[in-house]
Amino acid sequence: MEKFLTNMPWSILIIACLTLGLAPFHPPHLWEKLQLLAKGQLVRPLDWFDLLLHGSPWLLLAAKAVFALKTS
């Protein structure tokens, strides 16, 4: 996983976060799903898929940042 993240360009991850991670833009879909998760109302499989789909670029960006700080 670490090799995958080090080979992934920062620009691709940032663009993925700004497009897929925030789409639709008003309000961000990820924010709505996180609010549903906090309230315990994230029950449909489609909602879980949306959370995974819109949250994965942010998780990859955070993981890449952790590995970059760890190796420097």
LINVEN-V386962 format. One record per backbone hydrogen bond with DSSP energy under -0.5 kcal/mol. CO is the residue of the C=O (numbers start at 1). NH is the residue of the N-H. E is the energy in kcal/mol with one decimal. If there is no record, write none. Layout:
co = {CO;CO}
nh = {NH;NH}
e = {E;E}
//
This chain:
co = {1;2;3;4;9;10;11;12;13;14;15;16;16;19;22;24;27;28;29;30;31;32;33;34;35;36;36;36;37;41;44;45;46;47;48;49;50;51;52;55;56;57;58;59;60;61;62;63;64;65;66;67;68}
nh = {5;6;7;8;13;14;15;16;17;18;19;20;21;23;29;29;26;32;33;34;35;36;37;38;39;40;41;42;40;43;48;49;50;51;52;53;54;55;56;59;60;61;62;63;64;65;66;67;68;69;70;71;72}
e = {-2.4;-2.3;-1.8;-1.0;-1.6;-2.6;-2.5;-2.4;-2.2;-2.2;-1.8;-0.7;-2.3;-1.5;-0.5;-0.8;-0.5;-1.6;-2.2;-2.4;-2.0;-2.1;-2.2;-2.3;-1.9;-0.7;-2.7;-0.7;-0.7;-1.5;-1.7;-2.4;-2.5;-2.3;-2.4;-3.0;-2.9;-1.7;-1.7;-2.1;-2.5;-2.3;-2.3;-2.5;-2.5;-2.1;-2.3;-2.5;-2.4;-2.3;-2.2;-1.9;-1.1}
//
